[in-house]
Amino acid sequence: MDEKKTAVIFKAFCDENRIRIIQLLRSGEKCACRLLEEINVTQPTLSHHMKILCEAGIVTGRKEGKWTHYSISEKGAKQAQECLKILTSPDDADKCKPCCEK
């Protein structure tokens, strides 16, 4: 597991506005203009959040005219789920032996 890529993925989930964006995208693709109305941030702030979400692979963007339409990436969502599963599952191979055990 690549720690740098994992950190990028989880950074995407570490902001309440990005969580709100992901929640809005759960119902399907949304235009950036709609997201701006819903989360009440400036356009540059939305662009910053979308860049982080897209770099993490959680969200994909599609240009249409002057607007970008965003949706949750099924592949990216599965990758994030798998990273969380790996990070939170016990790994028997790496268990430490008690220090007094010889």
Order of alpha helices (4+ residues) and beta strands (2+ residues): alpha-alpha-beta-alpha-alpha-beta-beta-alpha
